[in-house]
Amino acid sequence: MHSDRRKLRAWGAEVTIADTGSTADPTPPVVVLHGEEGPDTVRALVDRLSESSRVLTITHPGFDRRGRVPGVDRPQELAYLYLDLLDDLGIVECSLVGASLGAWVALEAAVMEPRRFTSLTVISPVGAKFNGRTDRSFAEVLVAAPDTIRDTLYADGELDPWRGRMSTEDVIERAEYRESFMHYVWEPYLHNPRLPGLLPRITAPVLVIAGDEDGLVDQDYYESLANCFPDAQLERVAGAGHYPEIEKPTETAELITKFSAGNAPALAATAGRDTQ
């Protein structure tokens, strides 16, 4: 998978992006935003999606062994950064896929420019809060013990990609990922208070994918999220925790490809529309 660095206007930032699949495919490309476990955790998903589409995989600043971008402190700013990246690449339409942190960024981008995205897939999305201001919506996964965090997020802890990786390089890389995740989501914790009221702006078809053993949120969280969109479906992945793309990559990819195929006629009808 070839990766490149792109210099952008927004914040004078550089962003790492990988381009796979067929560039000759006339259909809009798929843009993938990884979760907090790191860019390698969506590789199996990207490989499957690349069989039929051009796929652009963006690496969040702070998850590429380089520093974060000054001024980019929350998922909203990451969304602005990636919209600038898509402009730089000349991509006026695309499908958007995000996982966990990446799903939050995807939601922020889609409410900003809903006409740019022909479909939206969010895997275990965080970013929204539906209960009271002082009620807990998300389990503590930033400062709890590593085993507690693993038990919360994984149905099968043996599938944690960081489990048992104790080399100096791995420990440093993992610490950088955790620190960047905390930087982006700490306060308010794992949500943007304004986001739920903006989600109905997303009129493209939406697929919400959630593991049926996700311990980060109550199971009705994803139903509440799906109900915010005019056109959405919720799919549960059996035997997966918060990261179906890691624990059940084949099943997750099949859900996305089936969703894309089912919406192909609608997407074709929108080709060439004005995105301004």
Order of alpha helices (4+ residues) and beta strands (2+ residues): beta-beta-beta-alpha-beta-alpha-beta-alpha-beta-alpha-alpha-alpha-beta-alpha-beta-alpha-alpha-alpha
